[in-house]
Amino acid sequence: MNISIASGKGGTGKTTVAVNLALSVQPSVYIDCDVEEPNGHILLKPIITEQKYVMKKLPSIDFNRCSYCGKCTDICEFNAIIALKNDVLVFEMCHGCGLCSYFCPEKAIEEINKNIGEIRSGYAKSELTMFIEGELNIGEMAAAPLIKQVRKEAVPGRINFIDAPPGTSCSMVAAVKDSDYCILVTESTPFGLNDLKLAVDVIRSMGISFGVIINKYDDSFADIDKYCSDQKITILLKLPFERKIAECYSYGIPPVCKFPELKEKFRDVFYKIQSSFLMKEVLLNR
């Protein structure tokens, strides 16, 4: 089962929710797809047992064959290749889809490998929690190709908790795509509510079942509760804004390792998701 954890904005506590879930529900896999700034390792302190580089294909032009017809420019969805009168320019936003090479009438485009990042895997705390993270090379513009490769590392037969990048860009979409369930993490602020609405729109458009965790919950700000009630969105958990929890984070300690009652709450979140998923399977198989 693949459960993604996402948020409409950064700083809501998405990664800490993902880490606490992975440590509360075992055997599990924590997969850090926030490849531009992976930080789950700060809390999990994994033992890395394997590292591998990730490549993507980039177009290389054979100017002895190129007729500068512009077919490559017309076919590229990302405007990453531009044919001029006597030159062809290739830009870093290339996603390595290979369409320019496939459709080139002169067969003047060859795909070459470029290292875009690294995937590291190992174990966190114990062999009951596997750890996988991707890290994009500095200067790389497109994170989605690496995220797709990290997603392929999900382990069949285990609960995979996928820590997605913040926001609602293509990076977030690549991380949550094909998830069985998505947890949207927000916070009790007007900004949190505004960006939660954006994230809800994206997840609904993808047809993924989802629920909300309100982190740093403040009962004096009831707008998120009202929004979820009006939209018939399940609130999976309200995490209080408490000093003892913040102190754990500041020392790099997952709160579930110190407070057993909090671990039970995260387990309950998983059981709610599991029940929802099983009910959906039953309805689909009728």
Backbone as CSV, one residue per row, in Angstrom:
resi,resn,N_x,N_y,N_z,CA_x,CA_y,CA_z,C_x,C_y,C_z
1,MET,0.847,-1.198,0.000,0.000,0.000,0.000,0.877,1.240,0.000
2,ASN,0.574,2.182,-0.890,1.357,3.407,-1.014,0.558,4.589,-0.477
3,ILE,1.046,5.195,0.591,0.397,6.355,1.196,1.326,7.544,1.049
4,SER,0.888,8.562,0.307,1.713,9.759,0.127,1.311,10.813,1.148
5,ILE,2.280,11.619,1.541,2.055,12.706,2.494,2.473,13.989,1.809
6,ALA,1.521,14.898,1.627,1.776,16.114,0.859,1.252,17.324,1.618
7,SER,1.535,18.508,1.085,1.048,19.749,1.700,1.007,20.833,0.640
8,GLY,0.120,21.801,0.837,0.018,22.893,-0.130,1.144,23.892,-0.009
9,LYS,1.846,23.880,1.133,2.942,24.816,1.361,4.009,24.151,2.222
10,GLY,5.183,24.740,2.262,6.246,24.223,3.104,6.063,24.642,4.556
11,GLY,6.671,23.895,5.459,6.665,24.264,6.865,5.474,23.792,7.662
12,THR,4.608,22.984,7.077,3.427,22.520,7.814,3.734,21.330,8.726
13,GLY,4.863,20.660,8.508,5.200,19.477,9.290,4.965,18.191,8.528
14,LYS,4.966,18.279,7.215,4.717,17.123,6.351,5.731,16.013,6.581
15,THR,6.997,16.359,6.605,8.038,15.343,6.773,7.963,14.690,8.150
16,THR,7.729,15.479,9.184,7.654,14.900,10.520,6.443,13.991,10.669
17,VAL,5.343,14.323,10.014,4.179,13.425,10.003,4.535,12.118,9.298
18,ALA,5.211,12.222,8.152,5.592,11.019,7.400,6.527,10.127,8.209
19,VAL,7.499,10.739,8.886,8.456,9.982,9.704,7.745,9.299,10.871
20,ASN,6.872,10.023,11.555,6.154,9.450,12.690,5.249,8.298,12.264
21,LEU,4.646,8.407,11.112,3.825,7.315,10.591,4.674,6.087,10.297
22,ALA,5.812,6.299,9.651,6.680,5.176,9.291,7.190,4.441,10.525
23,LEU,7.411,5.167,11.619,7.901,4.544,12.845,6.778,3.915,13.670
24,SER,5.545,4.334,13.403,4.401,3.820,14.168,3.784,2.590,13.536
25,VAL,3.913,2.463,12.222,3.308,1.346,11.487,4.426,0.531,10.852
26,GLN,4.666,-0.668,11.335,5.780,-1.479,10.845,5.322,-2.906,10.539
27,PRO,5.964,-3.563,9.534,7.108,-3.067,8.750,6.665,-1.997,7.758
28,SER,7.509,-1.025,7.579,7.160,0.099,6.718,8.376,0.558,5.938
29,VAL,8.119,1.450,4.980,9.181,2.062,4.185,8.940,3.567,4.157
30,TYR,9.943,4.335,4.533,9.875,5.787,4.409,10.608,6.171,3.127
31,ILE,9.907,6.856,2.219,10.482,7.231,0.928,10.456,8.751,0.803
32,ASP,11.616,9.373,0.820,11.714,10.826,0.747,11.815,11.266,-0.713
33,CYS,10.675,11.754,-1.236,10.640,12.237,-2.617,10.790,13.749,-2.709
34,ASP,11.075,14.400,-1.595,11.363,15.834,-1.617,12.826,16.002,-2.012
35,VAL,13.109,15.677,-3.280,14.490,15.480,-3.720,15.318,16.756,-3.773
36,GLU,14.669,17.913,-3.775,15.424,19.161,-3.786,15.928,19.528,-2.392
37,GLU,15.273,19.004,-1.374,15.716,19.257,-0.002,15.276,18.108,0.909
38,PRO,15.798,16.905,0.707,15.404,15.779,1.561,15.911,15.976,2.989
39,ASN,15.033,15.796,3.968,15.471,15.997,5.353,14.901,14.970,6.326
40,GLY,14.260,13.926,5.799,13.768,12.880,6.683,14.886,12.182,7.444
41,HIS,16.080,12.183,6.850,17.222,11.518,7.497,17.626,12.193,8.808
42,ILE,17.272,13.450,8.977,17.628,14.163,10.206,16.942,13.514,11.412
43,LEU,15.705,13.079,11.215,14.959,12.438,12.292,15.193,10.935,12.346
44,LEU,15.333,10.310,11.189,15.435,8.846,11.154,16.858,8.333,11.350
45,LYS,17.837,9.158,11.018,19.256,8.785,11.198,19.532,7.380,10.638
46,PRO,19.293,7.177,9.364,19.394,5.824,8.781,20.830,5.341,8.611
47,ILE,20.955,4.044,8.551,22.211,3.402,8.128,22.070,3.131,6.631
48,ILE,22.882,3.803,5.823,22.780,3.665,4.366,23.568,2.430,3.913
49,THR,22.892,1.576,3.177,23.520,0.342,2.707,23.721,0.316,1.196
50,GLU,23.066,1.232,0.488,23.180,1.227,-0.974,23.023,2.642,-1.514
51,GLN,23.837,2.993,-2.492,23.750,4.271,-3.176,23.868,4.038,-4.677
52,LYS,23.074,4.752,-5.450,23.183,4.619,-6.901,22.822,5.948,-7.574
53,TYR,23.481,6.190,-8.696,23.229,7.410,-9.453,22.046,7.208,-10.386
54,VAL,21.343,8.309,-10.663,20.197,8.283,-11.565,20.532,9.128,-12.786
55,MET,20.267,8.560,-13.947,20.557,9.254,-15.200,19.261,9.634,-15.912
56,LYS,19.339,10.665,-16.710,18.245,10.939,-17.635,18.843,11.163,-19.025
57,LYS,18.028,10.944,-20.022,18.482,11.091,-21.405,18.353,12.540,-21.863
58,LEU,19.421,13.071,-22.437,19.405,14.411,-23.005,19.732,14.352,-24.494
59,PRO,19.093,15.191,-25.289,19.369,15.177,-26.726,20.734,15.763,-27.076
60,SER,21.432,15.083,-27.971,22.697,15.573,-28.524,22.536,15.670,-30.039
61,ILE,22.872,16.812,-30.593,22.579,17.078,-32.004,23.776,16.750,-32.895
62,ASP,23.530,15.979,-33.947,24.527,15.737,-34.993,24.289,16.789,-36.079
63,PHE,25.091,17.846,-36.076,24.862,18.961,-36.990,25.209,18.620,-38.434
64,ASN,25.901,17.511,-38.639,26.150,17.083,-40.022,24.878,16.538,-40.673
65,ARG,23.943,16.077,-39.862,22.675,15.549,-40.383,21.516,16.542,-40.258
66,CYS,21.578,17.413,-39.249,20.457,18.298,-38.942,20.127,19.234,-40.097
67,SER,18.837,19.331,-40.415,18.376,20.232,-41.483,17.702,21.477,-40.911
68,TYR,17.677,21.590,-39.565,17.082,22.733,-38.876,15.604,22.912,-39.245
69,CYS,14.917,21.785,-39.390,13.518,21.826,-39.819,12.572,22.303,-38.721
70,GLY,12.980,22.171,-37.472,12.151,22.636,-36.365,11.159,21.622,-35.827
71,LYS,11.217,20.388,-36.335,10.288,19.359,-35.849,10.485,19.109,-34.352
72,CYS,11.729,19.112,-33.893,12.032,18.882,-32.475,11.414,19.968,-31.593
73,THR,11.455,21.210,-32.087,10.869,22.320,-31.342,9.355,22.170,-31.239
74,ASP,8.743,21.779,-32.340,7.283,21.637,-32.373,6.796,20.534,-31.430
75,ILE,7.577,19.468,-31.295,7.132,18.290,-30.541,7.402,18.398,-29.046
76,CYS,8.328,19.284,-28.635,8.732,19.367,-27.216,7.684,20.111,-26.390
77,GLU,7.125,19.430,-25.383,6.099,20.028,-24.528,6.691,21.003,-23.510
78,PHE,7.999,20.942,-23.312,8.617,21.750,-22.267,9.458,22.906,-22.821
79,ASN,9.396,23.117,-24.145,10.184,24.179,-24.793,11.663,24.077,-24.434
80,ALA,12.146,22.843,-24.383,13.522,22.607,-23.962,14.494,22.521,-25.134
81,ILE,13.988,22.526,-26.345,14.859,22.458,-27.523,14.309,23.417,-28.589
82,ILE,15.180,24.263,-29.103,14.759,25.273,-30.076,15.681,25.226,-31.289
83,ALA,15.082,25.013,-32.447,15.840,25.002,-33.705,15.832,26.399,-34.307
84,LEU,17.038,26.960,-34.469,17.196,28.253,-35.128,17.580,28.035,-36.593
85,LYS,17.911,29.097,-37.266,18.248,28.979,-38.685,19.493,28.141,-38.899
86,ASN,20.513,28.317,-38.026,21.763,27.579,-38.197,22.258,26.948,-36.889
87,ASP,21.350,26.727,-35.958,21.761,26.176,-34.673,20.562,25.508,-33.989
88,VAL,20.839,24.643,-33.034,19.798,24.027,-32.214,20.226,24.165,-30.753
89,LEU,19.368,24.764,-29.955,19.671,25.002,-28.544,18.910,24.007,-27.672
90,VAL,19.604,23.389,-26.711,18.989,22.461,-25.763,19.116,23.055,-24.370
91,PHE,17.995,23.127,-23.641,17.975,23.764,-22.330,17.816,22.727,-21.213
92,GLU,18.196,23.150,-20.001,18.246,22.246,-18.851,16.883,21.738,-18.402
93,MET,15.780,22.426,-18.797,14.463,21.966,-18.348,14.003,20.713,-19.087
94,CYS,14.854,20.173,-19.950,14.528,18.939,-20.668,14.181,17.823,-19.688
95,HIS,13.066,17.118,-19.953,12.614,16.015,-19.099,13.085,14.649,-19.593
96,GLY,13.822,14.644,-20.705,14.366,13.385,-21.198,13.317,12.422,-21.720
97,CYS,12.236,12.949,-22.312,11.150,12.074,-22.785,11.502,11.328,-24.063
98,GLY,12.455,11.862,-24.844,12.904,11.176,-26.051,12.092,11.447,-27.301
99,LEU,11.069,12.297,-27.228,10.222,12.557,-28.395,10.989,13.225,-29.527
100,CYS,11.892,14.141,-29.186,12.633,14.840,-30.242,13.467,13.863,-31.054
101,SER,14.102,12.910,-30.378,14.897,11.902,-31.062,14.029,10.985,-31.923
102,TYR,12.882,10.605,-31.364,11.993,9.668,-32.069,11.415,10.268,-33.354
103,PHE,11.063,11.554,-33.301,10.373,12.175,-34.437,11.310,12.935,-35.380
104,CYS,12.602,13.009,-35.069,13.532,13.730,-35.950,13.594,13.060,-37.323
105,PRO,13.206,13.752,-38.398,13.177,13.118,-39.735,14.563,12.782,-40.280
106,GLU,15.586,13.483,-39.786,16.948,13.257,-40.275,17.742,12.316,-39.363
107,LYS,17.115,11.846,-38.278,17.807,11.008,-37.282,19.104,11.687,-36.815
108,ALA,18.966,12.993,-36.559,20.136,13.792,-36.182,20.249,13.986,-34.668
109,ILE,19.346,13.375,-33.918,19.356,13.555,-32.468,19.635,12.222,-31.779
110,GLU,20.688,12.198,-31.002,21.050,11.013,-30.215,20.838,11.331,-28.737
111,GLU,20.348,10.360,-27.974,20.147,10.561,-26.542,21.389,10.119,-25.769
112,ILE,21.880,11.010,-24.908,23.050,10.693,-24.091,22.662,10.778,-22.609
113,ASN,23.364,10.030,-21.773,23.064,9.997,-20.345,23.643,11.205,-19.613
114,LYS,22.865,11.714,-18.661,23.359,12.762,-17.777,22.960,12.405,-16.348
115,ASN,23.915,12.476,-15.425,23.640,12.203,-14.021,22.861,13.375,-13.423
116,ILE,21.655,13.081,-12.885,20.828,14.148,-12.329,20.697,14.070,-10.806
117,GLY,21.125,12.963,-10.219,20.990,12.850,-8.770,21.342,11.470,-8.271
118,GLU,20.951,11.205,-7.035,21.346,9.974,-6.365,20.187,9.431,-5.544
119,ILE,20.100,8.110,-5.457,19.145,7.446,-4.575,19.926,6.677,-3.527
120,ARG,19.564,6.905,-2.254,20.210,6.211,-1.141,19.167,5.391,-0.384
121,SER,19.543,4.199,0.029,18.608,3.354,0.761,19.319,2.648,1.904
122,GLY,18.519,2.246,2.891,19.070,1.559,4.053,17.984,1.300,5.077
123,TYR,18.355,1.381,6.349,17.416,1.098,7.427,17.475,2.195,8.473
124,ALA,16.301,2.510,9.026,16.210,3.511,10.079,15.718,2.858,11.356
125,LYS,16.422,3.091,12.465,16.073,2.547,13.771,16.215,1.024,13.837
126,SER,15.530,0.340,12.957,15.612,-1.118,12.909,15.281,-1.560,11.500
127,GLU,15.428,-2.854,11.233,15.120,-3.351,9.903,13.626,-3.344,9.622
128,LEU,12.825,-2.961,10.625,11.383,-2.872,10.412,10.997,-1.587,9.679
129,THR,11.899,-0.604,9.648,11.647,0.640,8.929,12.731,0.836,7.881
130,MET,12.389,0.599,6.632,13.332,0.838,5.546,13.358,2.328,5.200
131,PHE,14.483,2.771,4.685,14.675,4.189,4.377,15.143,4.325,2.932
132,ILE,14.481,5.204,2.195,14.862,5.485,0.798,14.740,6.993,0.579
133,GLU,15.752,7.585,-0.016,15.666,9.009,-0.343,16.354,9.292,-1.664
134,GLY,15.878,10.317,-2.339,16.529,10.805,-3.545,17.026,12.217,-3.316
135,GLU,18.145,12.560,-3.930,18.668,13.924,-3.819,19.086,14.411,-5.200
136,LEU,18.492,15.509,-5.615,18.756,16.100,-6.920,20.083,16.834,-6.900
137,ASN,20.848,16.704,-7.978,22.110,17.442,-8.076,21.864,18.945,-8.068
138,ILE,22.765,19.684,-7.459,22.662,21.141,-7.436,22.691,21.674,-8.870
139,GLY,21.751,22.551,-9.181,21.693,23.149,-10.507,20.711,22.485,-11.456
140,GLU,20.255,21.273,-11.107,19.259,20.606,-11.947,17.920,21.325,-11.822
141,MET,17.257,21.547,-12.943,16.023,22.321,-12.930,14.774,21.458,-12.783
142,ALA,14.809,20.233,-13.271,13.620,19.384,-13.287,13.758,18.259,-12.266
143,ALA,12.898,18.273,-11.251,12.962,17.250,-10.207,12.144,16.012,-10.547
144,ALA,11.124,16.170,-11.387,10.186,15.072,-11.651,10.850,13.792,-12.159
145,PRO,11.828,13.845,-13.073,12.459,12.598,-13.541,13.104,11.792,-12.414
146,LEU,13.749,12.481,-11.461,14.355,11.778,-10.331,13.279,11.234,-9.393
147,ILE,12.235,12.020,-9.149,11.155,11.576,-8.274,10.517,10.294,-8.813
148,LYS,10.333,10.220,-10.110,9.751,9.016,-10.709,10.633,7.789,-10.452
149,GLN,11.936,7.968,-10.490,12.847,6.852,-10.218,12.823,6.465,-8.737
150,VAL,12.716,7.462,-7.861,12.635,7.168,-6.427,11.353,6.398,-6.132
151,ARG,10.263,6.788,-6.758,8.981,6.108,-6.540,9.050,4.623,-6.907
152,LYS,9.879,4.302,-7.883,10.014,2.907,-8.313,10.682,2.029,-7.251
153,GLU,11.287,2.667,-6.245,11.954,1.919,-5.180,10.971,1.426,-4.105
154,ALA,9.692,1.792,-4.233,8.687,1.343,-3.262,8.707,-0.184,-3.175
155,VAL,8.545,-0.699,-1.964,8.697,-2.138,-1.718,7.326,-2.821,-1.702
156,PRO,7.070,-3.746,-2.614,5.797,-4.471,-2.612,5.635,-5.269,-1.316
157,GLY,4.414,-5.297,-0.817,4.151,-6.059,0.394,4.374,-5.296,1.684
158,ARG,4.904,-4.084,1.579,5.082,-3.245,2.763,4.239,-1.970,2.629
159,ILE,4.084,-1.265,3.738,3.421,0.033,3.713,4.461,1.074,3.361
160,ASN,4.311,1.718,2.217,5.246,2.733,1.761,4.680,4.117,2.064
161,PHE,5.401,4.876,2.894,5.009,6.245,3.204,5.872,7.181,2.358
162,ILE,5.231,7.871,1.430,5.943,8.674,0.430,5.872,10.149,0.819
163,ASP,6.999,10.706,1.189,7.110,12.105,1.595,7.271,12.960,0.336
164,ALA,6.197,13.666,-0.047,6.192,14.428,-1.294,6.769,15.828,-1.104
165,PRO,7.207,16.468,-2.183,7.641,17.866,-2.081,6.459,18.759,-1.712
166,PRO,6.708,19.894,-1.053,5.604,20.806,-0.718,5.087,21.532,-1.952
167,GLY,3.880,22.062,-1.839,3.309,22.826,-2.942,2.468,21.964,-3.863
168,THR,2.112,22.531,-5.003,1.229,21.841,-5.952,1.817,21.817,-7.359
169,SER,3.138,21.818,-7.448,3.802,21.816,-8.747,3.873,20.399,-9.314
170,CYS,4.532,20.264,-10.460,4.661,18.951,-11.096,5.474,17.982,-10.241
171,SER,6.346,18.509,-9.368,7.117,17.635,-8.484,6.198,16.919,-7.492
172,MET,5.269,17.660,-6.914,4.302,17.064,-5.996,3.427,16.046,-6.716
173,VAL,2.985,16.395,-7.911,2.137,15.485,-8.693,2.875,14.186,-8.992
174,ALA,4.154,14.281,-9.359,4.943,13.085,-9.663,5.089,12.184,-8.435
175,ALA,5.160,12.797,-7.248,5.349,12.021,-6.023,4.071,11.317,-5.578
176,VAL,2.927,11.973,-5.705,1.671,11.390,-5.194,0.932,10.559,-6.231
177,LYS,1.344,10.647,-7.483,0.652,9.928,-8.550,0.565,8.432,-8.243
178,ASP,-0.622,7.865,-8.477,-0.881,6.432,-8.282,-0.810,5.993,-6.820
179,SER,-0.874,6.936,-5.891,-0.938,6.565,-4.480,-2.301,5.938,-4.180
180,ASP,-2.322,5.042,-3.216,-3.596,4.486,-2.770,-4.350,5.491,-1.909
181,TYR,-3.593,6.377,-1.257,-4.206,7.378,-0.384,-3.202,8.503,-0.204
182,CYS,-3.721,9.714,-0.016,-2.847,10.870,0.211,-3.274,11.596,1.486
183,ILE,-2.320,11.858,2.346,-2.551,12.668,3.544,-2.075,14.085,3.244
184,LEU,-2.971,15.061,3.400,-2.600,16.461,3.233,-2.388,17.068,4.614
185,VAL,-1.191,17.584,4.840,-0.841,18.166,6.132,-0.961,19.681,6.033
186,THR,-1.689,20.260,6.966,-1.854,21.714,6.986,-1.638,22.217,8.406
187,GLU,-1.777,23.512,8.596,-1.589,24.121,9.912,-2.689,25.150,10.160
188,SER,-2.926,25.470,11.420,-4.031,26.356,11.797,-3.698,27.825,11.563
189,THR,-3.572,28.188,10.294,-3.327,29.584,9.922,-4.089,29.880,8.636
190,PRO,-4.363,31.154,8.340,-5.005,31.492,7.066,-4.199,31.023,5.856
191,PHE,-2.851,31.125,5.935,-2.017,30.640,4.836,-2.165,29.128,4.671
192,GLY,-2.205,28.421,5.810,-2.383,26.974,5.763,-3.671,26.599,5.071
193,LEU,-4.752,27.299,5.385,-6.049,27.013,4.764,-6.027,27.326,3.274
194,ASN,-5.456,28.467,2.908,-5.407,28.849,1.489,-4.679,27.794,0.660
195,ASP,-3.522,27.343,1.142,-2.737,26.383,0.364,-3.307,24.970,0.464
196,LEU,-4.034,24.670,1.541,-4.743,23.393,1.624,-5.789,23.301,0.518
197,LYS,-6.488,24.389,0.278,-7.514,24.388,-0.783,-6.892,24.088,-2.147
198,LEU,-5.715,24.650,-2.401,-5.023,24.384,-3.671,-4.653,22.906,-3.780
199,ALA,-4.132,22.348,-2.687,-3.728,20.945,-2.686,-4.929,20.024,-2.857
200,VAL,-6.041,20.355,-2.213,-7.265,19.554,-2.348,-7.722,19.516,-3.805
201,ASP,-7.680,20.670,-4.466,-8.084,20.727,-5.885,-7.219,19.804,-6.740
202,VAL,-5.914,19.791,-6.469,-4.996,18.948,-7.248,-5.276,17.464,-6.999
203,ILE,-5.388,17.080,-5.730,-5.599,15.671,-5.393,-6.937,15.179,-5.927
204,ARG,-7.964,16.003,-5.840,-9.272,15.609,-6.387,-9.215,15.435,-7.894
205,SER,-8.484,16.304,-8.575,-8.368,16.183,-10.028,-7.643,14.913,-10.436
206,MET,-6.803,14.367,-9.516,-6.069,13.133,-9.780,-6.861,11.887,-9.382
207,GLY,-8.000,12.091,-8.731,-8.845,10.968,-8.360,-8.287,10.123,-7.230
208,ILE,-7.506,10.722,-6.343,-6.884,9.993,-5.234,-7.676,10.243,-3.954
209,SER,-7.970,9.192,-3.202,-8.618,9.351,-1.902,-7.671,10.071,-0.954
210,PHE,-8.225,10.931,-0.080,-7.347,11.710,0.781,-8.051,12.110,2.076
211,GLY,-7.245,12.506,3.035,-7.723,13.069,4.290,-6.740,14.116,4.748
212,VAL,-7.055,14.792,5.846,-6.251,15.930,6.307,-5.756,15.690,7.727
213,ILE,-4.503,16.050,7.967,-3.957,16.153,9.320,-3.662,17.624,9.576
214,ILE,-4.223,18.153,10.679,-3.952,19.546,11.053,-2.839,19.542,12.094
215,ASN,-1.690,20.035,11.701,-0.542,20.094,12.606,-0.524,21.444,13.320
216,LYS,0.098,21.468,14.508,0.158,22.696,15.317,-1.257,23.272,15.482
217,TYR,-2.166,22.384,15.846,-3.591,22.737,15.892,-3.884,23.803,16.942
218,ASP,-4.660,24.806,16.518,-5.083,25.901,17.392,-6.603,25.994,17.290
219,ASP,-7.307,25.652,18.372,-8.771,25.613,18.306,-9.404,26.996,18.192
220,SER,-8.593,28.052,18.328,-9.137,29.390,18.138,-9.272,29.750,16.658
221,PHE,-8.647,28.948,15.802,-8.770,29.149,14.347,-9.563,27.961,13.795
222,ALA,-10.872,28.160,13.668,-11.772,27.063,13.304,-12.079,26.994,11.814
223,ASP,-11.442,27.845,11.017,-11.783,27.907,9.589,-11.472,26.608,8.847
224,ILE,-10.383,25.936,9.239,-10.031,24.678,8.561,-11.047,23.592,8.903
225,ASP,-11.465,23.537,10.166,-12.504,22.581,10.554,-13.772,22.806,9.733
226,LYS,-14.164,24.053,9.592,-15.383,24.377,8.836,-15.229,24.018,7.367
227,TYR,-14.060,24.348,6.788,-13.824,24.028,5.378,-13.909,22.517,5.146
228,CYS,-13.249,21.735,5.997,-13.274,20.268,5.831,-14.682,19.721,6.017
229,SER,-15.420,20.284,6.957,-16.801,19.849,7.165,-17.666,20.162,5.946
230,ASP,-17.537,21.372,5.428,-18.325,21.777,4.252,-17.980,20.944,3.029
231,GLN,-16.680,20.582,2.897,-16.210,19.832,1.728,-16.273,18.323,1.941
232,LYS,-16.781,17.910,3.127,-16.866,16.478,3.460,-15.498,15.792,3.366
233,ILE,-14.493,16.470,3.932,-13.123,15.956,3.972,-12.851,15.396,5.362
234,THR,-12.310,14.194,5.417,-12.006,13.558,6.698,-10.789,14.214,7.353
235,ILE,-10.947,14.644,8.603,-9.800,15.098,9.396,-9.278,13.883,10.155
236,LEU,-8.106,13.423,9.784,-7.543,12.198,10.342,-6.961,12.400,11.735
237,LEU,-6.411,13.588,11.966,-5.742,13.835,13.242,-5.519,15.328,13.433
238,LYS,-5.639,15.776,14.690,-5.276,17.143,15.050,-4.109,17.065,16.036
239,LEU,-2.936,17.494,15.574,-1.749,17.454,16.421,-1.620,18.769,17.166
240,PRO,-1.609,18.750,18.486,-1.584,19.999,19.256,-0.272,20.754,19.106
241,PHE,-0.355,22.050,19.291,0.833,22.908,19.234,1.424,22.931,20.639
242,GLU,2.266,21.933,20.955,2.805,21.769,22.297,4.323,21.893,22.311
243,ARG,4.831,22.462,23.375,6.271,22.675,23.506,7.038,21.352,23.512
244,LYS,6.503,20.329,24.192,7.229,19.063,24.314,7.455,18.412,22.948
245,ILE,6.506,18.586,22.036,6.665,18.039,20.685,7.715,18.837,19.920
246,ALA,7.647,20.156,20.032,8.629,21.007,19.349,10.042,20.737,19.851
247,GLU,10.187,20.474,21.147,11.505,20.175,21.709,12.072,18.885,21.119
248,CYS,11.221,17.897,20.908,11.678,16.649,20.280,12.263,16.931,18.900
249,TYR,11.548,17.701,18.109,12.029,18.031,16.766,13.360,18.776,16.825
250,SER,13.475,19.689,17.789,14.697,20.499,17.867,15.916,19.643,18.198
251,TYR,15.705,18.514,18.876,16.799,17.593,19.193,16.930,16.469,18.159
252,GLY,16.132,16.530,17.108,16.196,15.503,16.078,15.611,14.169,16.510
253,ILE,14.614,14.213,17.402,13.979,12.997,17.915,12.530,12.942,17.432
254,PRO,12.120,11.901,16.740,10.705,11.766,16.370,9.858,11.645,17.638
255,PRO,8.826,12.453,17.798,8.025,12.433,19.026,7.435,11.068,19.380
256,VAL,7.134,10.235,18.369,6.549,8.927,18.678,7.539,8.028,19.416
257,CYS,8.825,8.349,19.342,9.834,7.559,20.062,9.870,7.916,21.544
258,LYS,9.287,9.048,21.882,9.320,9.502,23.271,7.948,9.430,23.947
259,PHE,6.893,9.547,23.125,5.547,9.574,23.686,4.702,8.441,23.079
260,PRO,4.538,7.326,23.794,3.781,6.171,23.281,2.349,6.518,22.898
261,GLU,1.736,7.446,23.625,0.348,7.813,23.312,0.242,8.472,21.937
262,LEU,1.322,9.158,21.522,1.328,9.774,20.197,1.482,8.706,19.113
263,LYS,2.267,7.682,19.405,2.416,6.572,18.458,1.066,5.899,18.212
264,GLU,0.272,5.749,19.252,-1.059,5.149,19.106,-1.951,6.001,18.219
265,LYS,-1.832,7.311,18.348,-2.637,8.204,17.501,-2.273,8.048,16.028
266,PHE,-0.974,7.902,15.737,-0.558,7.721,14.343,-0.981,6.346,13.823
267,ARG,-0.964,5.347,14.684,-1.466,4.039,14.275,-2.951,4.111,13.941
268,ASP,-3.694,4.878,14.738,-5.119,5.041,14.470,-5.350,5.711,13.114
269,VAL,-4.480,6.668,12.768,-4.574,7.305,11.453,-4.440,6.257,10.356
270,PHE,-3.444,5.382,10.502,-3.250,4.338,9.499,-4.450,3.399,9.426
271,TYR,-5.002,3.018,10.561,-6.153,2.114,10.567,-7.357,2.746,9.872
272,LYS,-7.539,4.058,10.047,-8.619,4.761,9.349,-8.408,4.706,7.837
273,ILE,-7.166,4.937,7.424,-6.844,4.903,5.994,-7.029,3.494,5.444
274,GLN,-6.547,2.519,6.166,-6.666,1.124,5.735,-8.130,0.718,5.584
275,SER,-8.965,1.100,6.531,-10.389,0.783,6.461,-11.041,1.446,5.255
276,SER,-10.669,2.713,5.013,-11.197,3.444,3.857,-10.779,2.780,2.555
277,PHE,-9.513,2.357,2.506,-8.986,1.710,1.299,-9.688,0.376,1.039
278,LEU,-9.860,-0.425,2.092,-10.515,-1.727,1.933,-11.962,-1.560,1.516
279,MET,-12.644,-0.550,2.074,-14.029,-0.303,1.700,-14.124,0.090,0.224
280,LYS,-13.178,0.888,-0.228,-13.163,1.295,-1.636,-12.942,0.101,-2.542
281,GLU,-12.048,-0.817,-2.139,-11.797,-2.032,-2.918,-13.049,-2.891,-3.019
282,VAL,-13.778,-2.995,-1.911,-15.002,-3.799,-1.903,-16.036,-3.209,-2.870
283,LEU,-16.199,-1.895,-2.830,-17.163,-1.245,-3.690,-16.793,-1.367,-5.171
284,LEU,-15.496,-1.295,-5.464,-15.047,-1.397,-6.853,-15.216,-2.809,-7.403
285,ASN,-15.149,-3.817,-6.525,-15.233,-5.214,-6.971,-16.650,-5.776,-6.954
286,ARG,-17.617,-4.958,-6.614,-18.997,-5.430,-6.615,-19.511,-5.673,-8.032
